[in-house]
């Protein structure tokens, strides 16, 4: 239970960093492609849009997983606080 809470706190603190890094990686890839093909900032714009899409997809996936872990942690707290203790079979 305490391990889940620590995992949730660490995950929330890294979500913004993951989003920024994803966008920057695709932005840099677009910059390199523009430099290689000697074109206007077409690939930078395309890379930024793809990076934002991938970053927001990863953000939503991470947030839904964290929400699921948080709900499971709260359900475990409610079950243990109501007086019913789980018995281990072995």
C-alpha positions as CSV (number, residue, x, y, z in Angstrom):
1,X,0.0,0.0,0.0
2,X,2.7,2.5,0.9
3,X,4.7,1.3,-2.1
4,X,1.7,2.2,-4.4
5,X,1.5,5.7,-2.9
6,X,5.2,6.2,-3.5
7,X,4.9,5.0,-7.0
8,X,1.9,7.3,-7.7
9,X,3.8,10.4,-6.3
10,X,6.9,9.6,-8.5
11,X,4.7,9.0,-11.6
12,X,2.9,12.3,-11.2
13,X,6.2,14.1,-10.8
14,X,7.6,12.7,-14.0
15,X,4.5,13.1,-16.3
16,X,5.3,16.6,-17.3
17,X,9.0,15.8,-18.0
18,X,7.9,12.9,-20.2
19,X,5.6,15.2,-22.2
20,X,8.3,17.8,-22.7
21,X,11.0,15.3,-23.7
22,X,8.7,13.6,-26.2
23,X,7.9,16.9,-27.9
24,X,11.5,18.0,-27.9
25,X,12.7,14.7,-29.4
26,X,10.3,15.0,-32.3
27,X,11.1,18.7,-32.7
28,X,14.8,18.0,-32.9
29,X,14.2,15.2,-35.4
30,X,12.2,17.6,-37.5
31,X,15.1,20.1,-37.3
32,X,17.6,17.5,-38.4
33,X,15.4,16.6,-41.4
34,X,15.0,20.2,-42.3
35,X,18.7,20.7,-42.1
36,X,19.4,17.6,-44.2
37,X,16.9,18.4,-47.0
38,X,17.6,22.1,-46.8
39,X,13.9,22.9,-46.6
40,X,11.8,25.4,-44.8
41,X,10.6,24.5,-41.3
42,X,8.1,22.0,-42.7
43,X,9.6,19.0,-40.8
44,X,9.9,21.0,-37.6
45,X,6.2,21.7,-37.7
46,X,5.4,18.1,-38.6
47,X,7.7,16.8,-35.9
48,X,6.2,19.1,-33.3
49,X,2.6,18.0,-34.2
50,X,3.6,14.3,-34.1
51,X,5.5,14.9,-30.8
52,X,2.5,16.6,-29.2
53,X,0.2,13.8,-30.3
54,X,2.5,11.1,-29.0
55,X,3.1,13.0,-25.8
56,X,-0.5,13.6,-25.1
57,X,-1.3,10.0,-25.8
58,X,1.3,8.9,-23.4
59,X,0.0,11.5,-20.9
60,X,-3.5,10.1,-21.0
61,X,-2.4,6.5,-20.8
62,X,-0.2,7.3,-17.7
63,X,-2.9,9.3,-16.0
64,X,-5.5,6.5,-16.5
65,X,-3.1,4.0,-15.1
66,X,-2.4,6.2,-12.1
67,X,-6.1,6.7,-11.5
68,X,-6.6,2.9,-11.5
69,X,-3.8,2.5,-9.0
70,X,-5.1,5.2,-6.8
71,X,-8.6,3.7,-6.8
72,X,-7.2,0.2,-6.0
73,X,-5.2,1.7,-3.1
74,X,-8.3,3.5,-1.7
75,X,-10.3,0.3,-2.0
76,X,-7.6,-1.5,-0.1
77,X,-7.7,1.1,2.7
78,X,-11.5,0.9,3.0
79,X,-11.5,-2.8,3.2
80,X,-8.8,-2.9,5.9
81,X,-10.3,0.0,8.0
82,X,-13.8,-1.7,8.2
83,X,-12.5,-4.4,10.5
84,X,-12.4,-7.2,8.0
85,X,-8.9,-8.5,7.7
86,X,-7.7,-10.6,4.9
87,X,-6.4,-14.0,5.8
88,X,-3.5,-15.6,4.1
89,X,-4.1,-19.2,3.1
90,X,-0.5,-20.2,3.2
